[in-house]
């Protein structure tokens, strides 16, 4: 005679487990959003210290967006406000191309040269890239801590 109870199981407690998992997911999302925002603010702060200041107000144009969720995870945009994107790219890359195609290298002006170094980098070109490099280890460490539940 076959045992019909071989595949039986109880669903008692499954709702409580699902609720707990959902709370854990919500908590992780909140912590991750907080950490992403704090890290982005730190990178932008450092980028402002490294931004050239000879013309325009590039420092004031450095901004962060809201944390966004995608199917693959969360992210936060940071960079410059749209109205200065063209100027910001030229300043960040340190060159511009004229209408005739000639490449003109940008050199730091007197105001930029008077800014002190920050985090081992001089103000001027690659200000956002250098701010990210300065913070790479702390970004990885803090995100790892959140994901590990510390």
Z-matrix of the N, CA and C atoms (Angstrom, degrees):
N
C 1 1.432
C 2 1.537 1 109.72
N 3 1.336 2 117.19 1 131.78
C 4 1.457 3 122.69 2 -176.11
C 5 1.525 4 111.38 3 -79.92
N 6 1.314 5 115.53 4 145.48
C 7 1.465 6 120.66 5 178.01
C 8 1.524 7 108.38 6 -86.86
N 9 1.332 8 118.82 7 111.98
C 10 1.467 9 122.86 8 -178.03
C 11 1.516 10 112.85 9 -80.21
N 12 1.311 11 118.59 10 -7.65
C 13 1.459 12 122.45 11 -179.87
C 14 1.523 13 112.05 12 -90.59
N 15 1.293 14 117.64 13 3.10
C 16 1.457 15 121.85 14 -176.12
C 17 1.533 16 112.35 15 -58.84
N 18 1.332 17 116.94 16 -38.17
C 19 1.455 18 120.25 17 -176.30
C 20 1.523 19 112.97 18 -108.54
N 21 1.275 20 119.04 19 17.94
C 22 1.460 21 119.83 20 -178.88
C 23 1.524 22 109.99 21 -84.32
N 24 1.308 23 115.87 22 148.17
C 25 1.462 24 121.68 23 175.31
C 26 1.517 25 107.83 24 -152.01
N 27 1.305 26 115.72 25 165.22
C 28 1.458 27 121.60 26 -176.53
C 29 1.519 28 109.46 27 -109.49
N 30 1.314 29 117.07 28 142.30
C 31 1.461 30 122.08 29 177.36
C 32 1.523 31 111.96 30 -95.77
N 33 1.317 32 116.29 31 5.17
C 34 1.456 33 119.80 32 179.07
C 35 1.519 34 109.28 33 -60.22
N 36 1.316 35 115.82 34 132.90
C 37 1.456 36 120.99 35 177.49
C 38 1.512 37 114.61 36 87.25
N 39 1.330 38 118.39 37 -8.06
C 40 1.470 39 119.37 38 -177.27
C 41 1.524 40 111.41 39 -67.41
N 42 1.330 41 117.31 40 -36.27
C 43 1.468 42 120.14 41 177.92
C 44 1.524 43 110.64 42 -63.85
N 45 1.313 44 116.38 43 -40.47
C 46 1.466 45 120.40 44 177.73
C 47 1.521 46 110.70 45 -63.79
N 48 1.331 47 117.26 46 -39.49
C 49 1.460 48 120.91 47 178.29
C 50 1.531 49 110.68 48 -66.08
N 51 1.322 50 117.19 49 -42.46
C 52 1.468 51 121.14 50 179.13
C 53 1.526 52 109.45 51 -63.49
N 54 1.342 53 117.42 52 -43.91
C 55 1.468 54 120.90 53 178.26
C 56 1.527 55 110.59 54 -60.19
N 57 1.306 56 116.98 55 -43.60
C 58 1.468 57 120.50 56 179.95
C 59 1.523 58 110.83 57 -64.17
N 60 1.312 59 118.34 58 -42.72
C 61 1.461 60 121.24 59 177.79
C 62 1.525 61 111.58 60 -62.97
N 63 1.313 62 117.20 61 -39.73
C 64 1.468 63 120.72 62 177.87
C 65 1.522 64 110.85 63 -65.26
N 66 1.341 65 117.36 64 -40.44
C 67 1.471 66 120.33 65 177.45
C 68 1.528 67 110.56 66 -64.59
N 69 1.336 68 116.47 67 -39.99
C 70 1.464 69 120.54 68 178.11
C 71 1.533 70 110.37 69 -63.18
N 72 1.316 71 117.14 70 -41.98
C 73 1.464 72 121.37 71 178.64
C 74 1.527 73 110.50 72 -64.27
N 75 1.328 74 117.58 73 -44.39
C 76 1.466 75 121.17 74 178.66
C 77 1.523 76 111.18 75 -62.01
N 78 1.332 77 116.64 76 -41.02
C 79 1.463 78 121.16 77 178.75
C 80 1.523 79 110.55 78 -63.95
N 81 1.327 80 117.09 79 -43.98
C 82 1.464 81 121.15 80 178.13
C 83 1.526 82 110.11 81 -61.85
N 84 1.326 83 117.15 82 -43.52
C 85 1.466 84 120.59 83 179.01
C 86 1.528 85 111.23 84 -60.56
N 87 1.326 86 117.31 85 -43.78
C 88 1.474 87 120.81 86 179.73
C 89 1.527 88 111.01 87 -63.62
N 90 1.329 89 115.85 88 -45.39
C 91 1.467 90 118.96 89 -179.78
C 92 1.524 91 111.19 90 -64.75
N 93 1.321 92 116.74 91 -41.49
C 94 1.460 93 120.78 92 179.50
C 95 1.526 94 110.97 93 -64.54
N 96 1.316 95 117.27 94 -42.28
C 97 1.466 96 121.15 95 178.05
C 98 1.531 97 110.50 96 -61.62
N 99 1.312 98 117.37 97 -43.23
C 100 1.467 99 121.42 98 179.12
C 101 1.525 100 110.80 99 -62.64
N 102 1.321 101 116.67 100 -45.39
C 103 1.467 102 120.70 101 -178.66
C 104 1.524 103 110.97 102 -67.24
N 105 1.322 104 117.85 103 -43.70
C 106 1.476 105 120.45 104 178.50
C 107 1.530 106 110.99 105 -59.41
N 108 1.315 107 116.67 106 -43.04
C 109 1.470 108 120.10 107 179.88
C 110 1.523 109 110.45 108 -65.09
N 111 1.320 110 117.32 109 -46.33
C 112 1.474 111 120.80 110 -179.81
C 113 1.533 112 110.85 111 -61.70
N 114 1.329 113 117.72 112 -43.08
C 115 1.464 114 120.88 113 179.70
C 116 1.529 115 111.20 114 -65.49
N 117 1.322 116 116.88 115 -41.03
C 118 1.468 117 120.03 116 178.70
C 119 1.525 118 110.63 117 -63.49
N 120 1.323 119 117.19 118 -41.06
C 121 1.474 120 120.71 119 177.28
C 122 1.528 121 111.08 120 -61.87
N 123 1.324 122 116.63 121 -39.13
C 124 1.475 123 120.88 122 178.15
C 125 1.529 124 110.67 123 -65.51
N 126 1.322 125 117.31 124 -44.87
C 127 1.468 126 120.41 125 179.40
C 128 1.526 127 110.31 126 -62.51
N 129 1.335 128 117.25 127 -44.82
C 130 1.473 129 120.03 128 179.97
C 131 1.525 130 110.97 129 -65.21
N 132 1.323 131 117.64 130 -38.58
C 133 1.470 132 120.70 131 176.02
C 134 1.532 133 110.00 132 -57.72
N 135 1.320 134 116.62 133 -47.44
C 136 1.460 135 120.73 134 179.63
C 137 1.529 136 111.34 135 -66.89
N 138 1.325 137 117.53 136 -38.04
C 139 1.469 138 120.89 137 178.48
C 140 1.528 139 110.22 138 -63.14
N 141 1.324 140 117.73 139 -37.55
C 142 1.474 141 121.02 140 177.45
C 143 1.521 142 110.87 141 -63.96
N 144 1.323 143 116.42 142 -37.05
C 145 1.471 144 120.06 143 178.57
C 146 1.538 145 110.85 144 -68.90
N 147 1.336 146 116.78 145 -23.99
C 148 1.469 147 121.20 146 -177.70
C 149 1.524 148 113.33 147 -101.30
N 150 1.331 149 117.49 148 -8.58
C 151 1.468 150 120.99 149 -175.95
C 152 1.529 151 111.27 150 -70.66
N 153 1.336 152 116.36 151 142.02
C 154 1.464 153 119.04 152 174.32
C 155 1.529 154 109.70 153 -67.44
N 156 1.342 155 116.86 154 150.41
C 157 1.466 156 120.02 155 -176.39
C 158 1.520 157 113.07 156 -129.05
N 159 1.306 158 118.42 157 21.17
C 160 1.455 159 120.27 158 -173.95
C 161 1.524 160 113.69 159 -73.18
N 162 1.308 161 117.59 160 -36.18
C 163 1.464 162 122.06 161 178.31
C 164 1.518 163 107.90 162 -139.11
N 165 1.306 164 116.72 163 149.01
C 166 1.461 165 119.81 164 177.04
C 167 1.517 166 111.72 165 69.47
N 168 1.321 167 115.58 166 -175.34
C 169 1.451 168 120.36 167 -179.91
C 170 1.520 169 108.84 168 -126.23
N 171 1.313 170 114.81 169 69.99
C 172 1.452 171 121.48 170 -177.82
C 173 1.525 172 111.36 171 -64.40
N 174 1.318 173 117.19 172 -35.46
C 175 1.463 174 120.43 173 179.38
C 176 1.524 175 111.00 174 -58.32
N 177 1.334 176 116.83 175 -44.71
C 178 1.468 177 120.55 176 -178.54
C 179 1.523 178 111.65 177 -70.45
N 180 1.309 179 117.41 178 -22.87
C 181 1.467 180 121.26 179 -177.52
C 182 1.530 181 112.79 180 -84.76
N 183 1.331 182 117.41 181 -6.97
C 184 1.465 183 120.42 182 178.24
C 185 1.528 184 108.88 183 -79.99
N 186 1.328 185 115.60 184 120.30
C 187 1.465 186 120.83 185 -172.71
C 188 1.533 187 110.67 186 -138.93
N 189 1.338 188 113.79 187 164.82
C 190 1.461 189 119.46 188 170.98
C 191 1.519 190 107.85 189 -120.02
N 192 1.318 191 115.66 190 155.11
C 193 1.458 192 121.18 191 177.53
C 194 1.518 193 110.54 192 -97.07
N 195 1.300 194 115.14 193 -167.93
C 196 1.454 195 121.71 194 175.98
C 197 1.521 196 108.85 195 -85.46
N 198 1.308 197 116.16 196 153.40
C 199 1.462 198 120.33 197 174.25
C 200 1.524 199 107.49 198 -66.36
N 201 1.322 200 115.73 199 131.92
C 202 1.464 201 121.19 200 -179.21
C 203 1.524 202 108.89 201 -117.86
N 204 1.303 203 114.07 202 150.45
C 205 1.463 204 120.55 203 178.81
C 206 1.517 205 108.48 204 -110.44
N 207 1.306 206 114.38 205 137.80
C 208 1.466 207 121.56 206 175.94
C 209 1.520 208 107.32 207 -130.40
N 210 1.302 209 116.18 208 171.09
C 211 1.461 210 120.26 209 179.05
C 212 1.527 211 110.40 210 -57.41
N 213 1.320 212 116.05 211 -35.95
C 214 1.463 213 120.29 212 -176.00
C 215 1.523 214 113.52 213 -86.64
N 216 1.329 215 119.00 214 -5.86
C 217 1.459 216 120.16 215 179.26
C 218 1.514 217 112.37 216 148.04
N 219 1.320 218 115.83 217 -151.58
C 220 1.461 219 123.30 218 -179.77
C 221 1.520 220 109.40 219 -117.84
N 222 1.330 221 114.80 220 153.31
C 223 1.460 222 119.59 221 175.03
C 224 1.518 223 109.02 222 -154.56
N 225 1.326 224 115.24 223 165.38
C 226 1.453 225 121.08 224 177.03
C 227 1.523 226 107.64 225 -137.35
N 228 1.316 227 116.25 226 132.87
C 229 1.465 228 121.19 227 178.24
C 230 1.520 229 109.26 228 -85.18
N 231 1.313 230 115.85 229 142.89
C 232 1.458 231 121.00 230 173.15
C 233 1.514 232 108.13 231 -146.05
N 234 1.299 233 115.58 232 151.77
C 235 1.456 234 121.15 233 -178.76
C 236 1.508 235 109.76 234 156.41
N 237 1.322 236 116.57 235 -136.93
C 238 1.460 237 120.32 236 -178.51
C 239 1.519 238 110.44 237 -111.26
N 240 1.308 239 114.85 238 157.40
C 241 1.452 240 119.62 239 176.18
C 242 1.529 241 108.42 240 -68.22
N 243 1.333 242 117.43 241 148.28
C 244 1.474 243 121.43 242 -171.23
C 245 1.529 244 115.42 243 -55.81
N 246 1.320 245 117.67 244 -32.52
C 247 1.471 246 118.82 245 -176.21
C 248 1.527 247 113.69 246 -67.52
N 249 1.318 248 118.40 247 -14.19
C 250 1.462 249 120.34 248 179.10
C 251 1.530 250 113.11 249 -117.81
N 252 1.318 251 117.28 250 10.84
C 253 1.462 252 120.19 251 -175.61
C 254 1.527 253 113.45 252 -53.71
N 255 1.325 254 117.22 253 -46.09
C 256 1.464 255 120.08 254 -178.93
C 257 1.518 256 112.12 255 -60.36
N 258 1.317 257 115.68 256 -48.31
C 259 1.465 258 121.96 257 178.65
C 260 1.534 259 110.17 258 -62.78
N 261 1.337 260 116.25 259 -43.18
C 262 1.461 261 121.23 260 -177.16
C 263 1.524 262 111.27 261 -63.45
N 264 1.322 263 117.36 262 -41.20
C 265 1.472 264 120.32 263 179.74
C 266 1.528 265 110.33 264 -63.01
N 267 1.323 266 116.74 265 -43.52
C 268 1.469 267 120.55 266 178.87
C 269 1.523 268 110.04 267 -61.15
N 270 1.331 269 116.64 268 -45.84
C 271 1.462 270 120.13 269 -179.86
C 272 1.538 271 111.41 270 -65.98
N 273 1.327 272 116.07 271 -39.89
C 274 1.466 273 119.62 272 -178.64
C 275 1.522 274 111.34 273 -66.68
N 276 1.302 275 116.96 274 -44.25
C 277 1.461 276 120.83 275 -176.60
C 278 1.526 277 112.67 276 -80.74
N 279 1.321 278 117.53 277 -22.60
C 280 1.459 279 120.45 278 176.39
C 281 1.516 280 114.54 279 82.97
N 282 1.324 281 117.03 280 15.29
C 283 1.460 282 120.13 281 175.09
C 284 1.522 283 109.36 282 -156.84
N 285 1.325 284 113.78 283 162.60
C 286 1.463 285 119.78 284 173.05
C 287 1.517 286 108.15 285 -140.27
N 288 1.306 287 115.02 286 159.05
C 289 1.458 288 121.01 287 179.58
C 290 1.528 289 107.85 288 -109.97
N 291 1.318 290 116.62 289 128.93
C 292 1.464 291 120.56 290 179.07
C 293 1.529 292 109.59 291 -76.73
N 294 1.331 293 116.33 292 171.37
C 295 1.466 294 120.46 293 178.96
C 296 1.521 295 111.59 294 -59.84
N 297 1.321 296 116.95 295 -30.47
C 298 1.463 297 120.39 296 179.46
C 299 1.529 298 112.23 297 -80.21
N 300 1.348 299 117.09 298 -6.56
C 301 1.457 300 120.41 299 178.33
C 302 1.516 301 114.22 300 98.06
N 303 1.319 302 116.88 301 -1.98
C 304 1.456 303 120.49 302 178.90
C 305 1.531 304 109.82 303 -71.62
N 306 1.320 305 116.17 304 136.48
C 307 1.459 306 120.98 305 177.15
C 308 1.523 307 108.79 306 -89.58
N 309 1.326 308 114.92 307 126.03
C 310 1.458 309 121.24 308 178.60
C 311 1.520 310 107.78 309 -112.67
N 312 1.326 311 116.14 310 119.27
C 313 1.457 312 120.29 311 179.46
C 314 1.522 313 109.62 312 -79.57
N 315 1.329 314 115.06 313 136.41
C 316 1.455 315 120.64 314 178.31
C 317 1.532 316 107.46 315 -90.60
N 318 1.310 317 115.86 316 137.52
C 319 1.462 318 119.86 317 175.87
C 320 1.517 319 108.22 318 -119.44
N 321 1.315 320 116.98 319 144.54
C 322 1.458 321 119.83 320 -179.30
C 323 1.524 322 111.28 321 -62.02
N 324 1.317 323 114.86 322 135.39
C 325 1.462 324 120.16 323 177.28
C 326 1.521 325 111.18 324 -82.60
N 327 1.324 326 114.94 325 -176.04
C 328 1.463 327 121.03 326 -175.54
C 329 1.531 328 112.61 327 -60.25
N 330 1.329 329 117.87 328 -43.00
C 331 1.470 330 120.76 329 -178.57
C 332 1.530 331 110.85 330 -64.51
N 333 1.326 332 116.98 331 -42.52
C 334 1.462 333 120.19 332 179.55
C 335 1.522 334 110.24 333 -66.76
N 336 1.313 335 116.72 334 -42.20
C 337 1.474 336 120.10 335 179.46
C 338 1.526 337 111.60 336 -64.40
N 339 1.344 338 117.34 337 -25.17
C 340 1.468 339 120.10 338 -179.71
C 341 1.528 340 112.37 339 -80.91
N 342 1.339 341 118.02 340 -13.17
C 343 1.458 342 120.23 341 177.20
C 344 1.527 343 108.99 342 -73.08
N 345 1.330 344 116.93 343 140.58
C 346 1.473 345 118.81 344 179.39
C 347 1.530 346 111.15 345 -73.92
N 348 1.311 347 114.92 346 160.91
C 349 1.467 348 119.06 347 175.12
C 350 1.525 349 108.12 348 -65.77
N 351 1.312 350 114.85 349 157.98
C 352 1.465 351 119.55 350 -179.14
C 353 1.525 352 108.22 351 -142.79
N 354 1.305 353 116.34 352 123.23
C 355 1.463 354 120.82 353 178.64
C 356 1.516 355 113.32 354 61.51
N 357 1.316 356 116.55 355 26.87
C 358 1.460 357 120.52 356 179.60
C 359 1.523 358 114.04 357 86.76
N 360 1.324 359 117.73 358 5.37
C 361 1.466 360 121.77 359 -179.60
C 362 1.524 361 109.65 360 -120.48
N 363 1.316 362 114.85 361 147.15
C 364 1.464 363 120.55 362 176.00
C 365 1.527 364 109.33 363 -89.90
N 366 1.323 365 117.97 364 143.42
C 367 1.464 366 120.86 365 175.80
C 368 1.529 367 111.00 366 -61.07
N 369 1.306 368 114.90 367 148.80
C 370 1.463 369 120.80 368 179.59
C 371 1.509 370 110.54 369 136.99
N 372 1.328 371 115.27 370 -140.40
C 373 1.465 372 118.78 371 -175.87
C 374 1.527 373 111.80 372 -64.18
N 375 1.325 374 114.74 373 157.53
C 376 1.469 375 124.14 374 -180.00
C 377 1.531 376 111.92 375 62.15
N 378 1.346 377 117.04 376 28.86
C 379 1.470 378 121.13 377 -176.42
C 380 1.527 379 112.69 378 -60.72
N 381 1.321 380 118.77 379 -39.49
C 382 1.460 381 120.53 380 179.99
C 383 1.537 382 110.75 381 -76.99
N 384 1.300 383 116.49 382 -42.86
C 385 1.473 384 120.61 383 177.64
C 386 1.526 385 110.72 384 -59.72
N 387 1.331 386 116.60 385 -43.24
C 388 1.461 387 120.00 386 179.81
C 389 1.533 388 111.59 387 -67.36
N 390 1.322 389 117.68 388 -36.07
C 391 1.469 390 120.90 389 176.50
C 392 1.530 391 110.15 390 -63.46
N 393 1.318 392 117.04 391 -39.00
C 394 1.465 393 120.27 392 176.38
C 395 1.530 394 110.85 393 -65.76
N 396 1.323 395 116.77 394 -43.04
C 397 1.467 396 120.59 395 178.66
C 398 1.521 397 110.56 396 -61.07
N 399 1.337 398 116.88 397 -41.14
C 400 1.459 399 121.15 398 -179.76
C 401 1.523 400 111.39 399 -60.37
N 402 1.301 401 116.37 400 -33.29
C 403 1.461 402 122.07 401 -173.40
C 404 1.526 403 114.16 402 -103.24
N 405 1.310 404 117.70 403 2.59
C 406 1.464 405 120.99 404 -174.71
C 407 1.526 406 112.77 405 -54.99
N 408 1.319 407 117.44 406 -47.68
C 409 1.470 408 119.76 407 -177.50
C 410 1.524 409 111.82 408 -64.28
N 411 1.328 410 117.17 409 -44.02
C 412 1.468 411 119.51 410 -179.30
C 413 1.529 412 111.05 411 -68.09
N 414 1.322 413 116.94 412 -34.70
C 415 1.471 414 120.50 413 177.07
C 416 1.527 415 109.62 414 -61.70
N 417 1.317 416 116.48 415 -50.37
C 418 1.464 417 120.68 416 -179.66
C 419 1.527 418 111.42 417 -62.79
N 420 1.316 419 116.57 418 -42.20
C 421 1.461 420 120.97 419 -178.91
C 422 1.535 421 111.05 420 -64.45
N 423 1.324 422 117.58 421 -46.65
C 424 1.465 423 120.32 422 -177.44
C 425 1.525 424 112.12 423 -68.88
N 426 1.331 425 117.56 424 -39.56
C 427 1.462 426 119.42 425 177.89
C 428 1.530 427 110.77 426 -66.70
N 429 1.317 428 116.17 427 -38.36
C 430 1.463 429 119.98 428 177.13
C 431 1.537 430 109.96 429 -61.91
N 432 1.323 431 116.60 430 -43.80
C 433 1.469 432 120.62 431 179.54
C 434 1.526 433 111.52 432 -60.40
N 435 1.319 434 116.63 433 -42.41
C 436 1.473 435 119.35 434 179.66
C 437 1.516 436 110.24 435 -64.83
N 438 1.311 437 116.59 436 -45.65
C 439 1.462 438 120.43 437 -177.29
C 440 1.526 439 112.73 438 -68.69
N 441 1.329 440 116.45 439 -27.27
C 442 1.460 441 119.82 440 177.26
C 443 1.521 442 112.36 441 -86.43
N 444 1.336 443 115.92 442 -4.30
C 445 1.458 444 119.86 443 176.82
C 446 1.506 445 114.36 444 81.40
N 447 1.300 446 117.92 445 22.28
C 448 1.469 447 120.92 446 179.87
C 449 1.502 448 111.43 447 -85.86
